[in-house]
Every structure is written in C-alpha cells, then in structure tokens.
C-alpha cells in the first residue's frame, strides 16, 4: 500500500470523484471503485494471457498498468475523518 504520510492535506476537490471520496459516503465510494478496478484488472490480465497480437498486447498491457495505477491512487486517497 502506498505511503500517504507525506501527502499534504487538501481542503478542496477538483473533480466529482474527489468530491465523492471526501463526502459522507467516501468509504463506500472507495470500496466500490476499488472493486471495479480490481475486476477490470482481472479482465485485462486474462486478455493478456489469451494470445493477443503484439499490437493488441501492448494496448492491453498499457490499460492493465493504468488500471493498477488508478487503484493505487484510489487506495492512497486520504480518508476524511
């Protein structure tokens, strides 16, 4: 899990997702989004093992890496007390 101790507190949201993560249902939003990202990561992992063309493999691999990065960002997002 990423280290969030160095992240400065931010008192405003720039996106709707940040707003929802900071809102009263933030934990529910985080859990649902994390579950969806994990599901998609699994789907792309299966695609990578399915014998894609080199071009399709490169695209699917880039998407899988982006999904993993998105999951880490969501997990590292500071929880509102």
Backbone bond lengths (Angstrom), bond angles and torsions (degrees), N, CA, C in turn:
res aa  C-N    CA-C-N  psi(-1)  N-CA   C-N-CA  omega(-1)  CA-C   N-CA-C  phi
1 X - - - 1.460 - - 1.529 108.46 -
2 X 1.315 117.77 139.09 1.462 121.57 -178.35 1.529 112.20 -64.56
3 X 1.314 114.88 150.06 1.461 121.32 177.19 1.521 108.74 -83.35
4 X 1.323 116.88 118.80 1.468 121.01 -179.35 1.521 112.44 -105.26
5 X 1.329 117.95 7.83 1.464 120.15 -175.81 1.524 112.43 -68.04
6 X 1.322 118.62 -23.90 1.460 120.92 -178.39 1.521 113.01 -91.37
7 X 1.309 116.93 -7.24 1.465 120.26 -178.55 1.523 110.01 -73.73
8 X 1.331 116.91 124.97 1.464 119.32 178.41 1.525 110.69 -71.57
9 X 1.316 117.48 147.69 1.464 118.74 177.14 1.527 110.72 -67.76
10 X 1.307 115.94 138.71 1.459 121.52 179.00 1.520 107.10 -121.02
11 X 1.312 116.58 127.89 1.458 121.12 -174.84 1.525 113.85 -98.64
12 X 1.323 118.28 14.77 1.457 119.87 178.90 1.525 109.15 -142.27
13 X 1.313 115.32 160.94 1.459 121.44 179.16 1.516 109.62 -112.96
14 X 1.336 115.43 140.62 1.456 119.98 178.50 1.524 111.87 -101.38
15 X 1.325 117.81 -18.76 1.464 120.77 -177.73 1.531 110.14 -132.34
16 X 1.317 115.26 164.70 1.460 119.94 176.15 1.528 110.96 -61.74
17 X 1.324 116.58 -36.90 1.465 119.94 179.65 1.520 110.82 -63.98
18 X 1.320 117.57 -44.95 1.464 120.21 176.67 1.526 110.50 -58.74
19 X 1.313 115.63 -41.67 1.466 120.86 179.30 1.536 110.23 -59.02
20 X 1.340 115.56 -45.74 1.467 119.34 -179.81 1.529 111.85 -67.74
21 X 1.336 117.14 -38.47 1.469 120.09 178.66 1.527 111.78 -66.60
22 X 1.324 116.78 -31.18 1.467 120.68 179.17 1.530 112.24 -86.82
23 X 1.311 116.89 -12.99 1.459 121.47 -175.48 1.522 113.31 -75.96
24 X 1.323 116.12 -178.31 1.460 121.45 -176.79 1.533 113.18 -63.75
25 X 1.331 117.38 -22.90 1.464 121.15 178.07 1.527 111.43 -104.52
26 X 1.322 116.25 26.57 1.462 121.42 -176.78 1.511 113.90 -57.42
27 X 1.320 117.00 -42.19 1.470 119.81 -179.68 1.516 110.97 -65.57
28 X 1.319 117.08 -38.95 1.463 121.36 178.51 1.529 109.88 -67.13
29 X 1.322 116.68 -43.15 1.462 121.37 178.25 1.517 110.30 -61.16
30 X 1.330 116.82 -45.88 1.470 121.55 179.32 1.524 110.62 -60.01
31 X 1.323 116.96 -46.36 1.470 120.85 -178.57 1.521 111.34 -63.67
32 X 1.332 117.14 -43.71 1.462 120.46 -179.17 1.529 111.25 -66.42
33 X 1.315 116.22 -43.11 1.457 120.04 -179.29 1.531 110.89 -67.51
34 X 1.305 116.87 -41.79 1.463 120.59 177.72 1.524 110.55 -61.54
35 X 1.324 117.03 -43.58 1.468 120.74 178.88 1.530 110.70 -62.06
36 X 1.321 117.16 -42.66 1.468 120.57 179.98 1.522 111.07 -65.83
37 X 1.325 117.04 -41.75 1.465 120.13 178.08 1.521 111.11 -64.48
38 X 1.322 117.23 -38.29 1.462 120.59 177.23 1.527 110.74 -65.82
39 X 1.324 117.19 -39.29 1.457 121.45 177.90 1.530 110.15 -62.00
40 X 1.319 115.93 -48.93 1.464 119.99 179.85 1.529 111.66 -63.79
41 X 1.320 117.02 -38.03 1.457 120.62 177.34 1.520 110.20 -60.73
42 X 1.333 116.63 -42.62 1.462 120.53 177.07 1.521 112.49 -62.79
43 X 1.322 116.38 -40.92 1.459 120.36 178.47 1.529 111.28 -62.88
44 X 1.326 117.01 -41.39 1.455 119.62 179.79 1.518 111.45 -73.98
45 X 1.318 118.11 -31.03 1.468 120.27 174.57 1.523 109.65 -62.66
46 X 1.322 116.73 -40.64 1.466 120.67 177.49 1.523 110.90 -64.88
47 X 1.333 116.93 -40.59 1.467 120.25 178.60 1.528 110.55 -62.33
48 X 1.341 115.82 -39.74 1.461 119.80 -178.90 1.526 111.43 -63.28
49 X 1.319 116.90 -28.71 1.472 121.72 -179.44 1.525 112.43 -89.58
50 X 1.323 117.26 -2.49 1.462 120.35 -172.04 1.528 114.67 -89.18
51 X 1.297 118.71 1.99 1.456 119.98 178.93 1.516 113.83 84.86
52 X 1.291 117.01 53.26 1.466 122.47 179.42 1.528 110.93 -77.60
53 X 1.311 115.09 160.54 1.465 119.02 171.47 1.529 107.57 -66.15
54 X 1.325 117.76 158.82 1.469 118.77 179.37 1.532 113.48 -54.84
55 X 1.313 117.47 -39.89 1.471 120.32 -179.63 1.527 110.50 -67.38
56 X 1.336 116.93 -44.67 1.465 120.14 178.84 1.520 111.57 -67.18
57 X 1.335 116.25 -35.54 1.465 120.22 177.29 1.526 109.93 -62.22
58 X 1.325 116.93 -44.52 1.469 120.76 -179.75 1.523 110.68 -61.11
59 X 1.338 115.87 -42.15 1.468 119.47 178.97 1.522 111.17 -65.64
60 X 1.328 116.92 -47.37 1.471 120.88 -179.07 1.519 110.85 -64.11
61 X 1.335 116.98 -37.25 1.463 120.64 178.83 1.525 110.64 -65.96
62 X 1.316 117.61 -40.28 1.470 121.25 177.95 1.530 110.37 -64.01
63 X 1.329 116.04 -40.71 1.471 119.64 178.62 1.519 110.29 -66.37
64 X 1.332 117.68 -42.21 1.469 121.20 178.91 1.529 110.56 -60.29
65 X 1.328 116.97 -41.79 1.470 120.74 178.20 1.529 111.12 -65.95
66 X 1.325 116.80 -39.54 1.466 120.63 178.48 1.525 110.83 -65.20
67 X 1.327 117.22 -40.20 1.471 120.92 177.90 1.525 110.80 -63.68
68 X 1.321 116.70 -41.87 1.467 120.50 178.55 1.531 110.48 -63.95
69 X 1.325 116.84 -41.04 1.464 120.84 178.37 1.526 110.64 -65.33
70 X 1.324 117.17 -42.26 1.467 120.99 178.61 1.518 110.56 -61.20
71 X 1.329 116.92 -42.14 1.466 121.01 178.34 1.529 110.34 -60.29
72 X 1.317 117.48 -44.81 1.471 120.99 179.50 1.526 111.11 -62.25
73 X 1.320 117.13 -38.80 1.466 120.86 179.03 1.523 110.22 -65.31
74 X 1.321 116.79 -44.99 1.474 120.36 179.68 1.519 110.35 -62.46
75 X 1.331 116.74 -43.11 1.466 120.36 -179.56 1.529 110.41 -64.67
76 X 1.338 116.68 -39.16 1.462 120.86 -177.55 1.519 113.85 -78.49
77 X 1.321 117.76 -12.43 1.464 120.23 -178.54 1.516 109.38 -59.56
78 X 1.315 117.95 128.71 1.480 120.68 -176.23 1.528 112.15 -60.50
79 X 1.316 114.31 133.11 1.470 119.29 176.34 1.515 110.17 -79.36
80 X 1.303 115.60 143.65 1.462 121.64 177.60 1.516 107.72 -87.39
81 X 1.293 115.62 130.92 1.470 119.93 -177.82 1.510 111.93 -75.10
